[in-house]
Amino acid sequence: MCLLSTVTSGAVYGVRSHLIQVEVDISQGLPCFQIVGLPGSEVREARERVKVALKNAGVRLPPVCINVNLSPADLPKNGTMFDLPVAVGIMIALGKLGQESVEGTLLLGELGLSGELKPVRGVLPIAREGARQGVRRCIVPAGNAWEGALIGEMESVGVRNVKEAVALLAGEAVLSPVPDGEDGEPGKLSVCGDGKRSGEALVPAGGAAGCVTASVEEIQKEEQLDFAQINGQQALKRAAEVAAAGFHNLLIIGAPGSGKTMLARRIPSILPPLTREESLEVSAIYSICGLLQSAGSLRTTRPFLNPHHTITGQALAGGGRIPAPGVISLAHRGVLFLDELPEFKRDTLDILRQPLEDKRVQIARSSGTYVYPANFMLVGAMNPCPCGFYPDRERCRCTPFEVKRYLSRVSGPILDRMDICVEAMPMAFADMTSGRREESSAQVRERVMAARKRQERRFAGAGFPFNADMGAGDVARYCALGQKELRYMERMFATLRLSARAYHRILKVARTIADLDDSDRIGEMHLAEAICYRQSDRKYWS
């Protein structure tokens, strides 16, 4: 009997992952089973799950004192992912496995009472941290095996129950992909106890389909939405193109049926695909929320979140007893679309103020501070009044007080953070029936990606990728104006009574417009177009 064992596992705090050492000690004395190291309620309940799972797997625990320590002990532990490492640690301490069998191995998984292993959340970010610290193999539930396989430096093995995990660690397992029809889930590994390896089951990336060590990066199947489906609205399309090129926040104001929502839903179609690093970053957030398992692959398209206006502040920003990412973090590197913007509670909208500036959400709890990324493109759509037809007085019957009260639901600070504000004009009959071939999303995306390339070269080593991310100092450096342009902006600053923030946002949008024109310098026409994108809000909120 070894009496003492150590198994490597992991936990997630916010979006940061930490490796946790599960230390198990078995000693003589009154029979007990206790877990220390700031365990949450789910972790404390692991005692019953592990005891019954081992019993049903044919392992009877002797009447001994079992002490489990989760190190480092000053970090709170939550979730059910410690069940498997605790069970394996007990097996090592009882002498049924050798300590060397878990060297360089990360174990995660929730145990059912029958000994089966159930999928858990957060495998992807924990596996990334493990690979960074030199772990070269992870043993996880079969449903999570493909998540671990996304990390190229790590071998990922999926097992279906604790018996398979023990047989694998003891070297008695033969690994082979399960056929698609056997369990309904390709990528699971079968284990047999003949003690021989009948062939190499783990293949490099690009190998046999269904092998969990292959690189999993499939394009998600989403509804095909294209700019070519929108007739007319050229000014609206141009504003969306500028917003996508510089990752600027966009507000669309217009009457019902003018195409606001239709255009907003098609903005992801003109955004460039996620880079490999961005894809892992976004997929890690979805893994923590348990949303990556249903997707079945790494996210390669930019997120598009469209919450209902009844959403609570906690659901939007994240939090809870055990903090979890909210909608704005799920929209990281993508689009957060708020339709019918004034219908959202004002205090809920004001939660966005800090994330829009800091590109992150910070949640403080007694157990610690949790930070979630929130670098998203905010797109809002709204009617100009309760009935939707202001300022057309032939159709609008709202009183000035009703219009003012309706618009005041969007606070000044939120409005000031919208780089582009554009008006959606009512559709003309000629535009709907002309039969003219509209520009496709692919054509627009080519120009957007060309502008993005210019930004990549400009901001190389600056720590941010987009024009919208520039601070005041960066604007002075990258948006320098000539004398003619300076005089023009001086007149506009006085005439329009711009704030310093509005002035900087105009320069950032003008820089994006110049990038779309493949111009190294910002011209007067670029500034004029950028200023036009600040006029619609003045029209309604003046």
N, C-alpha and C positions, 0 to 999 in steps of 0.2 A: 504494500500500500504506500503510495507516494505521499499522502497526507496533505500536500500543498501543490497547487497548480496555478498557472497564469494563462489566460486566453485573451486575445486581442479582439475587441469589438469597437463600436463607434456610436456617436450621438451627434445630433444636430442642434445648434443654438442659433436661432435666426436662420441665416443661410450659411453660417460658418460651421464647419464640422470638426470634431475632436475625436481622436482615438482614445478609447477607454480600455483600461486593463481590468479584466474580470479575474480577481484573485479568489480562489476557493481553498479553504482550509478545513480539514476533517480531523476531529479530535475525540477522544473518549470523554464520556460524561453523559449528562441527561440529554436524551434525544431532542434536538432542536434544529431549526433551519431559519437563519436570519440573514438579512441583506442590509448592508450599511453603505454609506457613500452618497447621501442625499437622494435616496430613491423616491420616485413618485409613486402614486397609488398603483399604477399599472405594473411598475417594476416590483413592488412588494408582493403583488398578486402572483408574480412568477413562481413563488415557492410552491403553490398548489399545482400550477400547471406543470412545472418540471417534475415534481414527485409523481403525479399520476401518469404523465407521458412516459417517464422512464419505466414505471411499473408495467404499463401496457406494451412497452417495447421489450420486456423481458428482463429488466434490470431492477432488482429489489434493493432498496437502500437499507443498509444495516442500521441498527439503533445507535447512531452516533450524533455528535454535535457538528453541524455544517454551518460555517461562517463564510459569507460571500462579501467581498469588498469591491466596490466599483471605484477605481482610481483614475483620475484625481478626484478626491472625495469632496472638494469644495465646489464642484460643478453639479447642478441639479440634473437628475436622470429621469427622463420620461419616455413613455412608449413601451412597446412590447418586443423590441428587437434584441433584448438581452436574454431571452429564454434559451435560445440555442447555445450561446457561449457559456451560460451557467450550467446547462446540462452536460456539455462537453467537459467543462472544468471539473465537475463532479466525477465524471468517468475517468479522467486523468488522475484525480486525487485518490480514487479507489483502486488505481493500478490497472484498469481495464484498457487504458490507452497510454502511450508514452508522451512525455512533455514535448519531445522533438517533433511529434506528429503535427503540432499546431504552430511550429516556428515559421514566421513569415506568412501566416495565414490570418485572414480577417473573417470572423463569423458573425452573422446576423440572422435573425429569424424568430418568428413567434410560433410557439408550440400549441397544438391542440391537445386535448386530453387523450386522443388516440395515438399521439406521437407524430401526427402529420405536421408539416411546416407550412405556415401561412405567410403570404406576402406582407411586407412591412413598408413603411414610408421612408424616404430619404436614403435609399441605397446608393444612388448615383453620387451625391455630394460626399458621402462617407467613403465610397470607393475611390473618388478623386483624391481625398486627403490621405487615404491609405497608400495609394500609389506614390504620392509625393513624399511620404515618409519611408518608402522602401518596401512596402508590402507587395508581394508578387502574386498572391492568390486570395480569392475570397470565396467562401462557401455560404450560399444564401438560399432562400426558398426558390424553387424552380420558377415561380412566377416573377421573380426579380432577377433571374440569371442574366437576361439580356441587358439589364441596366448596368451591372458590373462589367459586362463585355464591352460597353461603350468606352471604357478606359483602356486604351491600347496597351498600356504598360502592365496590365494586370490580367491574369487568367481567372475567369469567372466560372464557377461550377454551381449548378442548381441541383438541389436534392429535394425529395418530396417528403421525407420523414426523418426522424432522428436515427433510425436504423441505417439508412443510406449514408447519413453523415458520419456515423461511427465506422461503418465499413469502408468508406472512402479514406478517412483518416488513418485507419489501420492498414491500408494498402490492400484491402481485399476486394476492391471495386473495379469493375470494368465500365468505363464511361462510353456511352454511345448515344447519339441523338435519338429521341423518341420519334417514331413516325408521326406524321401530322394527324392521322386518324386515331391514334391510340389513346391519347389523353385529351385530344382537342386543342392542345397547346404545343406547337412545335418549340423546340429549344429546351425542353425538359430532358434530364439525363436519367437513364436507367442504370441500376446498380445490381450486380449479381455477386454471389459470394463464393465463386470458385477460386478466387485468389490469383487469377491470371488475367493479363491484359491481352485481349484478342486483337488489338490493333490500336493505332493512335486515334483517339476520338476527338481530341482538341486540335483544331486546325487554325492556321493563321487567318487574318482578315481576308475576306474575299473567297473563303473556302466553301464547304458544303452548306447548302441552305439549312437553317435550323440549328446550326452549331452555335452555342452561346458565346464562343470566343471570337466569332466573326464580327466585323464592324457593322453595327446596326444603324443605318442612317437613311430611312425611307422617307420620301416626300409624302406629306400628309394629304389625304384625299379630302379636299374641301370644295364647297360649292364654287363653280366657276363664275366669277363676277368680273366684268370687263368695262372699261371706260367707253368702249364702242357702243355699249347699250344705252348710253345717255345721249339724247338728242339735244343739240344746242348747248346752252349754259357754258359758253366758251370762257367767260370770265371766271366762273366757278371752278372749272377744270384747271385753268391757269393757276388760281390760288392754291388748289390742292397740289399741283405739281411743285410749286415753290415751297409749300409746307413740307412735302415729302423729301425734297432735295436737301433741305437744311434741317429737317426734323423739328420744324417750328410748330407751336400750338396754333390751332385753327378754330375760329368761331364762324358758323354759318347762320345768318339770320334771313328768314323769308317766310312767306305765306305757306299754308298747308298745301302739299302737292307740288311744290316747286322743285323738288328733287334733292332736298338737303340730305335726307337719310340714304337715298339711293347712291349719292356720290360718296358719302362718308364710308359706306360699306365697301366701296371699291378702292379706297385708298391703299389697303394692304397689297392690292394687285400691282401698284406702281412702286412699291418699296422693294429694295434689293433683298435677296435672301439673307438669312443669318449667316455670319461667318462661323467657322468651326468653334471658336472660343465663345462667341455669343450664343451659339446653339447649346453648348454644354452649360453655360450660365443660366439660360432660360429653362432648360430641361431640369436642372437641379432644383429650381423653385417649384416646378410642377411635381417633381419626385417627392419633395417635402410635403406637399399637399395631397399626395396620393393620386394625382391626376395623370401621371405619366404611364401608369399601368394600363389604363383604358386606351391610351393612344397606341401603345405597343411599339413605339419607336422614338428615336430622338427627334425633338422639334426642329424642323428646318425652315418653317415659315414663321413670319413675325406674328406674335399674338394679336388678336383683336377682341377686346372685351367690351361688352355693351350692357352694363348693369341697368336694372330697372330703377326708376326714380324713387322707389320706396326703400332702397338699400339703406342700411344703417351705417353710421360712421365706423363702427368696429369692423363690419364686413368690408368696407371700402379700404380702410387703412391697415387692417389686421389687428391681431390681439387675441383676447380670450384668456381663460385661466391658464392654459398652456399656449403661449403666443404662437400664432401661425400667420403666414403671409396673407394679405388681403388682396382685393381685386386690383389695386394699383400696382402691387408687386407682381401679380400674374400678368399684367400688361407690360412688364419690363422689356425694353427693346422693341416694343410694338406700339399699338394704338389703343388708347382708352377713349371710347366714344360715349359721350353723355348726350342722349337724345332728350329733347324737351328739357333743356337745361334749367329753366326757372322752376320746373316742377320738383326738382330736388330740394331738400331742406337746406336752408342757407348755412346752418352750422355744419352740415355734411359737406357742402361744397367748399367751405372754408378750410376743411381738413387738407385740401389739395394745395394750399398756399405754400407750405414749407416743402413738401416733396417736389413741387414744380421748380423750386429754387435749388434745393440741396441734392436732388436726384436720389433720395433715400428716405426711408421711414424709420424712425427710432421710437421704440416702445419700451417704456420703463415699467418694470414689475419688481416686487419684493425679491424675486429670485434672481434678478439681474436685468440688464438692458439688452434688448434684441434689436438688431438693425437689419432691415430688408432693403434691397435695391429697388428703386422706383424711377428709372430713367425711361419715361414713356412719352409718346406724342399725344397730347390731349386734343381731341376733336369734339367740339360742342355744336349742337344744332338747336335752334329755338325759334319760336314764333315771336313777332314783335309786340304782340298784345294777347289778351286772353282769347279773343276770337280768331286772331291770326292774320288779320287783313290791314292793320294799321301800316302806313298812313293813308290808305285808300278809303276816304270818308264816304264813298258811295257804297262800300260794303261793310266797313267797320262801324260798329255802334258803341264801342267802348268809350267811356268818358276819359278825359285827360288824367283824372285821378287814378282810374283803373289801369290805364296804360303805365303810368309812373310806378304804381305799386307793383305791377307785374314785373317790370324791368328791374326794379330795385331788389328783386330776389337774387340777382347776380351781383355780388358785391364788387366794389371798385377794385380791390386788390386782385380778385380773380380775373376781372376784365383786363386789368393792366398786364397780366401775365399771358394774355393771348396775343401772340406776335402778329397774327393775321386775322382780320375781321372782314368778312365779305358778305355781300347781300345776294341772296338767290332771287332773281327776278321771276315773275310768273312766266310760264312757258307760252311761247307764241304758237299759234296754230300752224304756221308755216314751218316752224322747226320740227314739229311732230310729224308732218306729212311730206316733208321735202324728199325723203328717201336718200339724203346725202350720207355718204359713208363717213362715219366718225372715226377719229383716231383711236387706235386700240391701246390697251394698257401696256402692251409690250413696247410699242413705240415711245410712249411717255416714259416707261421705265428705263429705256436706253439713255434718254437725256438725264434722268435722275441719277443713274449710276455714273454717268460721265461727270456730273457735278460732284458726286460723292468722291470720285477719284481725285478731283482737284482738292477737295477738303482733306483727304488722307495725306496727300503730299504736303499741303500747307501746315497741317497740325501734327506732322510726324514728330514724336517725342514731346508734344505739348500736354499729353494726358487726357485729351478729349477728342472725339472724332468729328463733331458736327458744328456748324456755324451757330446753331441755337445754344450750344454749351459755353460759348465765350463769356467771360466775365468782363467787367469794365476795363481792366488793364489789357485784356486780350483784344477788346474792340479797338482800343487806341493803337495797338500794334498791327493788327491784321486788317483793319478797316480805315486806313489812312485816306484822307480826302485831299484832292487838289484845291487850289485857291478858289476856282470857280464853284466847285461843289460845296466848299465851306461857306461861301457867301450865300448860296442857295439854302443850305440848311439853317443858316443864321436867320434868314427871313422866315422860313417855315417854323422855326422854334418860337419866334416871337408871335407870328400870326396865329398859329394853332395852340399856343400856350402849352407846349409839350413839357412833360416831366423829364427828369434825367433818365429814368428807366425807359420811358417811351422813346426818347432820342436814341438810346443804345439799341433798343429793339428794332428801330427803323434801320439803323446801320447794319445790323446782323441780317435782316431780311434783304436789304440791298446787296449785301455781300453774296447771298445765295442767288439772287437774280443775276448778278454779274457772273457767277460760276456757271449758271445755265446758259449764259451768252458766251461762255468760254473767254471771259475777259479778266485780265489780271488786275485792273483798276476799276473802282466804282465810279460810274458816270452819273451825270445829272438825271438821265432817263431811268437809271436803276433806282435812284433815290425817289424820283417822282412816283414810280410804280409802288415802291415800298410804302410811301406816305398814303397812297390811295387805299392801301390795305388797313389803314388806321382811321379812315373816314367814316365807315359804316357805324362803328360804335359811337362816334361823336354825334352822328345824325340822330341816334335813338336816345342816347344818355345825356345829351347836352341840356 
